[in-house]
Amino acid sequence: MKKAIGLLAALLFVISPLSGQEMLVNGNFDNTEGWTVYDMGGSFPIAYEMSYSDLEGPAFGDGPFLFVYAETNSYINILFWQKLTLKAGTTYILRGAFKDYTPDFWGVDLNQFWCNVYLSEEEPVDGTDYIPPAGGDTADKLAMNTWDGCGAGVDGTFQNDGCGAGHDSLYTAPGEGGVDTTIYFGIKTGIWTDATYYAMAVGIDNISLVPEGGSAVEHDALSPDGFALYPNYPNPFNPETTFSFDLPGTSETTLSIYNVKGKLVRTLVAETLDAGNHMAKWDGTDTRGHQAPAGIYLCRLSSGSFSQTRRVVLMK
């Protein structure tokens, strides 16, 4: 019994959406927990919804996401932020999934739009534009920016959207000696325009901040060795959902479904596969062909030393 509990604990650690090293609360935006929202001013309101699921989310996200919509002929922006306690001098890895939905809505290229992450010692003030002072105590991580090489319709992460030099995924907390330091983590998105009327719609998902060398987060789909397990579609699903995954070379591969207690429900793939993109479907049945009960499941891809897990929701 003790051995079984130990194996279960190990499995749950591997497949946890946010490991114990994760600094942010609710980076998946499943609800409003953890985030303070400030409207930073402007002549038009900015609408947003967490746990949004009416559209397919960002490619490197996972399920419901934060959806932000705005239209204006002036400067407007909104800030989602939370207060963190980090170890001074420690380097952290920032991840996030983003998608521009604007062309899908209006059929035109959006202009003058950005989405930034700020990490700063300066606390935001409600109703005041959040522009932390430049220097060693502030990091500006640009996710999307239509005037800095990204273009409309971008769907990616901090690492692959090509949004200008200097906006990498690493952040070193100010100070030395590993003492605690207070940092304000903010996601700011909005529009700047000079009288011309523009609109924007963006999805933000799976934001995380973990210590460099710490536990990886399961939604980091941009593995440097070319492996990737993408979010299944549809999700939630009934009666069938499709998984897509990439392999950089020929390898023995398994794709399996577990329940939240770590028990194997169904193995979808167990064979040697060639490099490339592969797909597998799950019809919601277990290994005996019986219909699995509605609820949350976990799909795990294992290939060589690589493994990644996605959350799956089966509906009645």
N, C-alpha and C positions, 0 to 999 in steps of 0.2 A: 504493500500500500504506500509506504514512504517513497519507494522507488518510483511508483506511478505519479505521485504528487510532484516529485522532483523533475521528472520528465515533462509533466504538464507545465510547471513553472518555467522551465527552460524554453519550451515551445512558445508560451505566451510572451516571454521576453523578446523572442526573435520576431514575432509577428505583431507586436504592439505598434499601432499607428504612430505613437509618439513615445519614444523611449524615455527612461528615467533621466536621461541627460538633457532632455528638451527643456528650453528655458521659457518658451512662450506658452500661454494658455489658449487652447482652442484655436490653434493655427489652421484647422480644417474648416472653421466657420460653421460648425454644425448648429450653433446657436449664438447668442450674443455674449455668452460668458467670457470674461477676461478682457473684453475690448471696451474702451471709452471712445465715443464718437463725437467729434467737434466739427461743426459747420464753420469753415474758415472765412465765411463772408462771400458776398457777391449779390448781384441783382436778381438771380434766379436760384430756386432751390435745387439741391442735389438729392436725388432719390437713391435709396439703397435697400437691399434685402439680404440678410444672412440666411443660410440654409436654402438658397435658391436652387431649384431643380427643374424649371420649365424648359431650359436649354441644356444641350450637352456641354459639360464643363470644360475647362482648359485641358489640353491633351495630357499634361503631366499632373493633373489634379486627381481627386478621388471623391466622386459623389457630389453632394450639394456644395455650393460655393458662395462667396460674397459677390453680389452683383451690384454694380454702381451705374446709374444712368443720370445724364445731365444734358442740358442744352442752354446755350447762352450766346449773347453777342458782347460779352465782357469777360473779366477774369473771375473764375470761381474755382474753389477746390474744397475737398473734404478730407479729414484726417481720422484714421482709426489707430489708436495707440494703446500701449500698456507700459507700466513701470516694471523694470527688471532689476535684479541684483546680480551682478556678474563679478567674476574674480579679476581684479586689476592685472593687466599684463597678459591675460589669457586670450588666445585667439579662438574665435568662434566661426562656424560655418553657417552661412545664410542660404536658405533655399526658398523657392516660391514658384508657383505656377500662375501664369497670366494669360488672358486672351482678350483680344479686341473684337467685339461683336458689331461694331458700328456699320461696316459695309453690308452685313447681312440685313440690318434693319432699314437702311436708307439707300443702299446702292451707290454710295459715293465715298470717295476717299476722305477719311476724317483728317483734320488738320489741327495743329497746335494743341496736341493732347499729350499728357505724360502720366506716368505712374512711378513714384519714387518710394524707397524705404529710407528713412532717416534713423540713425542711432546716435543719440546726443545726450549730454548731461543737462541740456536745457529742457525744462518742463513746458509742455504746450499750454497755451492759454486759449480758452474757448472764445471763438469769434475773431481771433487774431491769426493772421497767416503765419504758418510755422516754417520759418527759414532759419534753422540753427546756424550759429556763427561758424565760419570756415576755420579749419585748423585741425590739430591732432585729436581734439576731443569730439569731433563730429565725423560720421561716415555717411555718405550719400550714395545709396545703391539704386541705380536707375534700372527699372524693369522694362518699361516701354516709353518711347518718346518719338513722336512722328517727325520732329525736326532734327533728329540726331541719328539718322540711318536705319531706323527700324521699319518705317512704313506702316501703312494701315493693314489690318488683318493679322497682325502678329499673334502667334499662339505658341508659347514656349516658357522658358524660365530665365532666371538671371544669367545662366551660363551659356545659352545658345541663341539669344535674340539679337546680338550684335549691336547693342545700344551704346556705342561710344566707348572710348578707352577709360580705364581707371575705375570701372564699376564692377569689380570682381565680387566673389562670393565670400570673402574673408573679412572679419572685423576683429580688431584687437582692442579689448577694453582698456580705457585710459588708466595710467598709474603703473606701479610696480609692486612686486612682493606678494602678489596673490591675495591682497586684501579685498574686501567687498567694495564695490562701487555701484552707484545708482545710475542707471541708464534708462532713457525713454525711447522706446521702439515705436516708430510711427510709419504707417502706410499712407501716403498722400497722393491723391489723384485729382485731376481737374483739367480745365481748359483755359488757355490764354488766347484771346482774340481781340483785335482792334476793330470793333463795330460789326464785323462780318458774323453772321449767325451760324453757329456750329452745334453739333450734338456729339455725344460720346456714350458708349456702353462698354463696360469692361467687366470681366470675371477675374476674381482673385481667389486662389486656393492653396492649401497645403504650405502655408508659411511656417518655417521652422528656423530655430537658432540653436545649434548644439556645439559643444566644445570640440575643437579640432582634435581628431584622434579618438573622440568619444563614440558612443553607439550611433550607428547610422539610422536614419529614419526611413521607413518603408516606402515613402512616396518619392524618393530620389530616383526617378526613372532614368536620369541621364548618367548611367553607370559609365565610368571611363573606359571599361573594357568592352562596351558595346551591347551588354545585356539590357533588356528593358521588359517589364510587364506593364502593359497599359491598362487604364481603367476599363472594366467590362462595360458593354453597352447592350441593352439598356440596364440601368441600375438606379432604383430597384427594378426587379423584373418579375414577370410571370407571362408565359410559362417557360421562356428560354432566354438565355443571355450568351453573349459571345466574348471570349477573351482573345487578345492579340498580344504576341510577345516577339521580341527580337533576340536572335542568337548570333554572336560574331563568328562562330565556327562550329564544326560538327562536334556534338557532345551528347552524352547521355542525359536526358531531360525528363523531369516529372512535373506535372501540373496537377495539383490535388486540392480538393475542397475539404475544409475542416469546420466543425462547429466551434462556438466560442469557448467550449470546454477543452478544445484541443483534440477531439476525437475525429478520426478520419471518416469522412462521409462518402467521398467518391474520388477516384483517381481518373482524371480526364486524359492525361498523357503519361506514358511510361515507355519511352523508346529513345533510340539514338536518332537525333535530327540534324539535318544539315544547317549551315549558316543561312540566315535570312529571317523574314517575318513569317510567323506561323499563327494559326488560329485554332481555337477549340471552343466547342459549345457545351453548355450545361443546361439540361432540361429540368433541373430541380429534383432529380431522383438520387437515391443512395446506391450503394454497391449491390443491393439486392433488387434494384429496380423499383423500390417503393418511393412514393412521393415524400420528400423531406418536408418537415413542418415549416411554416413561415417564420422568418426571423433573420438574424444576422449571421453570415458565414464568412469564412476567410479562405481566399484562394492563394495558394503558395506555389511559386515557380522555383524549382531547384535545378541547377545545371552546373556541374563541376562544383567550385567553391562559391558560386553565386546563388543567392536566394533573395526573393522579394515577395511581399504579401500585399494583397488588395482586399478591402472589405467588400462584401457582396450582400445585398438585401433581397431576400426572396419574399414576395408578397403572396397573399392568398388569392 
